[in-house]
Each structure stands twice: as structure tokens, then as C-alpha cells.
């Protein structure tokens, strides 16, 4: 029988983090501008089995390989980005902004002689309202509209087995939109649905379906389908309230 690694203390995690920092600086010296810790450990909400996630910022023109590995009992991710690239990434917005922005905002200094991480932490919070709305418009076309079409097709064809997956997808996609609409990023992926339910702007029909998904109670497929339709109606009304129009009245060419 396979065994899971023994639980670790925060002190043990920080010891290995500083060991990794020292090793990276020994190998690459002045090519490294800063090293930041992100994820649950940086926020102080980690559990004994949480990953160690590090962001290394290098001089422009210096490209170093990232690493993702098991160093028992730790799972360790080390992402490498040149300064210009991480500044651009931190200042950009896409459909996953509410999931990813925390990785920049919560960066904790491990090595930062030039105070670069403070500059990076500010950038996700400076995204314009126009950029948020345009991202929401595009994402509605790319994912939720298509997902709802699949849900309807499979329900009408009698393929009930797809509905739990479709409901999960629609709920997750809506949670991302809720984060964008509220200009709020989630602390971890594991808490996304829970945290989304506390945000002030949410589409009608979301709460009941999200709670069903969180409880894993997706067996009554007729009810699941009904909740998906209710959320879809709520999503479209919500977009109208925000003056986000994603449907065209004529061809774009």
C-alpha cells in the first residue's frame, strides 16, 4: 500500500525554502533580481501537505529553466520569469485573473534587494474596469455559452451522465466571472466556490447550483439541469445589468 509523505511543520518548510534560495543564488548570483514565495504558505493558510511555490525573477535577457519536483516530503514548484515578462503578466487580465492574481499580490519576499516584489504586487490591482468587462465579454463567448449548449444537447439527447460534469464546468466558469466582476481574487483554487458565494455581485441562480456542486449532490440530473437553466437566465440578466453585450446583431465581417 502506498503511503503519503509525513506531515510537515511550517518551520521545516521555511528551512527548505531558504535552502533553495541559497542554492539558486549560489548558482546564478546577480542574474536573479528577486525570489518570492506565493500560494497558501505565503498567505499563512497552508496545511501540512501544502506545496512550496516559488517565483524567481531574473534580469531581462537571462532565461533560466523552471523546476517542478518532489523533494520528500515536499512538492516544490520554482517558476522562472524575466523581469519584463513578470511585470507584463502581473498587469494583464484574462478569464483566470481571479484565480491567478493572488500569486502576484501575495508574493512574500524571500530575496528582494531592489524591492521589486512590491512593484509586482500592485499591478493586478490596477487593471481597468474596461479591461475587466472586455475579458468578461470574451469569456462568455468562449466558455459559458458553449458549456450551456453542451448541457442542453446532452439533456435533450438523454445523455444524463454528462450533466454533473457540465454543471461543475458552468459553476467554475461563473465563479471566475464573479471574481472578475467584483475585482476580487480568490485565495486558493480549493476555496474558490466558497469565497465566490460571499461576493456582493453574483448572478441569480448561482448560489444553489454552487452549493450543490460543493456538496457533490449532482445525482438528480433533472434538478441539476433545471438549476443550470436558472443560472443561465441569471447570467444573462447579470450581464445586462453590467451593460456587457456579447451577442452581435450583424456579422463582424
C-alpha positions in Angstrom: 0.0 0.0 0.0 1.4 3.4 -1.0 2.0 5.8 1.9 1.6 9.6 1.8 4.6 11.7 3.0 4.6 12.6 6.6 3.0 15.9 7.6 5.5 18.8 7.9 5.7 21.9 10.1 5.9 25.5 8.8 9.4 25.7 10.2 10.5 22.7 8.1 9.0 24.3 5.0 10.7 27.7 5.6 14.1 25.9 6.2 13.9 24.2 2.8 12.7 27.4 1.2 15.8 29.3 2.4 18.0 26.4 1.4 16.6 26.6 -2.1 17.1 30.4 -2.1 20.8 30.0 -1.1 21.3 27.3 -3.7 19.8 29.4 -6.5 21.8 32.5 -5.6 25.0 30.4 -5.4 24.4 29.1 -8.9 23.1 32.2 -10.6 24.2 35.2 -8.5 23.4 38.6 -9.9 21.2 37.1 -12.7 18.5 36.8 -10.0 16.7 40.0 -9.0 14.2 38.6 -6.6 12.7 35.4 -5.2 9.2 35.4 -3.9 7.0 32.8 -2.1 3.4 32.6 -3.2 0.4 30.3 -2.7 -1.0 29.1 0.6 2.3 29.2 2.5 2.8 32.9 1.6 -0.7 33.7 2.9 -0.3 31.7 6.1 -3.2 29.4 5.3 -1.2 26.3 4.3 -1.7 22.8 5.6 0.9 20.2 6.5 0.8 18.8 2.9 0.8 22.1 1.0 3.1 22.7 -1.9 6.1 25.0 -1.8 5.7 27.5 -4.7 8.5 30.0 -5.5 8.7 32.7 -8.2 12.2 33.7 -9.3 12.7 36.9 -11.3 15.7 37.2 -13.4 17.4 40.0 -15.3 16.0 40.7 -18.7 17.8 38.6 -21.2 18.5 35.9 -18.7 16.4 32.7 -19.2 16.6 30.0 -16.6 14.7 26.7 -16.6 11.8 26.3 -14.1 11.5 23.2 -11.9 8.7 21.1 -10.6 9.7 18.2 -8.5 9.3 16.1 -5.4 11.9 16.6 -2.7 10.4 14.3 0.0 8.2 15.1 1.7 7.8 18.3 -0.3 6.2 19.1 -3.7 8.2 22.1 -5.0 7.4 24.4 -7.9 10.0 27.0 -9.0 8.9 29.3 -11.7 11.4 31.5 -13.6 10.5 34.7 -15.3 12.5 37.6 -16.7 11.6 41.0 -15.1 9.8 42.4 -18.2 7.8 39.2 -18.6 6.5 39.1 -15.0 5.7 42.8 -15.0 3.6 42.2 -18.1 1.9 39.1 -16.7 1.1 40.8 -13.4 -0.5 43.7 -15.2 -2.6 41.6 -17.6 -6.1 40.3 -17.2 -7.7 37.1 -18.6 -10.6 34.8 -17.7 -8.5 33.3 -14.9 -7.5 36.6 -13.3 -9.5 35.9 -10.1 -7.6 32.6 -9.8 -4.1 33.7 -10.7 -3.8 37.3 -9.5 -3.2 36.2 -5.9 0.1 34.6 -7.0 1.3 38.1 -7.6 -0.5 40.1 -4.9 0.6 37.7 -2.2 4.2 37.4 -3.2 6.3 37.2 0.0 9.9 38.3 -0.1 12.5 35.6 0.3 15.1 37.6 -1.5 14.4 41.1 -2.8 17.3 43.6 -2.5 15.7 46.0 -5.1 12.1 45.9 -3.7 10.9 44.6 -7.0 8.2 42.4 -5.5 6.4 45.5 -4.0 6.0 46.8 -7.6 4.7 43.5 -8.8 2.1 43.2 -6.0 0.4 46.4 -7.1 -0.1 45.6 -10.7 -3.1 43.2 -10.6 -5.0 45.8 -8.6 -4.5 48.5 -11.3 -6.5 46.6 -14.0 -9.1 49.0 -15.6 -12.8 48.4 -15.4 -12.9 48.4 -19.2 -10.4 45.6 -19.4 -12.4 43.6 -16.9 -15.6 44.0 -18.8 -14.0 43.1 -22.2 -12.5 40.0 -20.6 -15.9 39.0 -19.3 -17.5 39.6 -22.7 -14.9 37.4 -24.5 -15.0 34.7 -21.9 -18.8 34.4 -22.0 -18.5 33.5 -25.7 -15.5 31.2 -25.3 -16.8 29.1 -22.4 -20.1 29.5 -20.6 -22.2 29.9 -23.8 -20.6 26.8 -25.3 -20.9 24.9 -22.0 -24.6 25.7 -21.7 -25.1 24.4 -25.3 -23.5 21.1 -24.4 -25.7 20.8 -21.3 -28.8 21.3 -23.3 -27.7 19.0 -26.1 -26.9 16.2 -23.7 -30.0 16.6 -21.7 -32.2 16.6 -24.8 -30.4 13.5 -26.2 -30.8 11.6 -22.9 -27.1 11.6 -22.0 -27.7 12.2 -18.4 -24.2 11.2 -17.4 -22.7 14.4 -18.8 -24.9 16.7 -16.6 -22.8 16.6 -13.4 -19.7 17.4 -15.3 -21.4 20.2 -17.3 -22.8 21.7 -14.1 -19.4 21.7 -12.5 -17.9 23.4 -15.6 -20.6 26.0 -15.7 -20.3 26.7 -11.9 -16.5 27.0 -12.1 -16.7 29.4 -15.2 -19.3 31.5 -13.4 -17.1 31.7 -10.3 -14.3 33.1 -12.4 -16.7 35.7 -13.8 -17.8 36.6 -10.3 -14.3 37.2 -9.3 -13.7 39.5 -12.3 -17.0 41.4 -11.7 -16.1 42.1 -8.1 -12.4 42.8 -8.9 -11.6 40.2 -6.3 -9.1 37.3 -6.5 -9.6 34.0 -4.6 -7.1 32.9 -2.0 -6.8 29.3 -3.4 -8.5 27.2 -6.0 -9.8 25.0 -3.2 -11.7 27.9 -1.7 -12.9 29.5 -5.0 -16.6 28.4 -4.8 -16.9 29.1 -1.1 -15.4 32.5 -1.4 -17.4 33.4 -4.5 -20.6 33.0 -2.5 -19.6 35.9 -0.2 -19.0 38.4 -3.0 -21.7 41.1 -3.4 -22.3 40.9 -7.2 -23.5 37.4 -8.3 -25.9 36.2 -10.9 -29.3 34.9 -9.8 -29.3 31.1 -9.8 -25.6 30.7 -8.9 -25.8 30.1 -5.2 -28.0 27.0 -5.2 -26.0 25.3 -8.0 -22.6 26.2 -6.4 -23.7 24.7 -3.1 -24.9 21.6 -4.8 -21.6 21.2 -6.6 -19.6 21.8 -3.4 -21.7 19.1 -1.6 -21.3 16.7 -4.6 -25.0 16.2 -4.8 -25.4 16.0 -8.6 -27.3 12.7 -8.8 -30.8 14.1 -9.6 -30.0 15.1 -13.1 -33.4 16.7 -13.9 -32.9 19.0 -10.9 -29.3 19.7 -11.9 -30.4 20.6 -15.4 -33.1 22.9 -14.0 -30.5 24.7 -11.9 -28.2 25.1 -14.9 -31.0 26.8 -16.8 -31.8 29.1 -13.9 -28.2 30.1 -13.7 -28.0 30.7 -17.4 -31.0 33.0 -17.2 -29.4 34.8 -14.2 -26.0 35.1 -16.0 -27.6 36.9 -19.0 -29.6 39.2 -16.8 -26.5 40.0 -14.8 -24.6 40.8 -18.0 -27.4 43.2 -19.0 -27.2 44.9 -15.6 -23.4 45.5 -16.2 -24.0 46.6 -19.8 -21.9 43.8 -21.2 -23.2 42.9 -24.6 -21.7 39.7 -26.0 -24.2 38.9 -28.8 -23.8 40.6 -32.3 -26.7 41.9 -34.3 -24.8 41.6 -37.6 -21.8 39.7 -38.8 -18.4 41.1 -37.8 -17.0 40.9 -41.3 
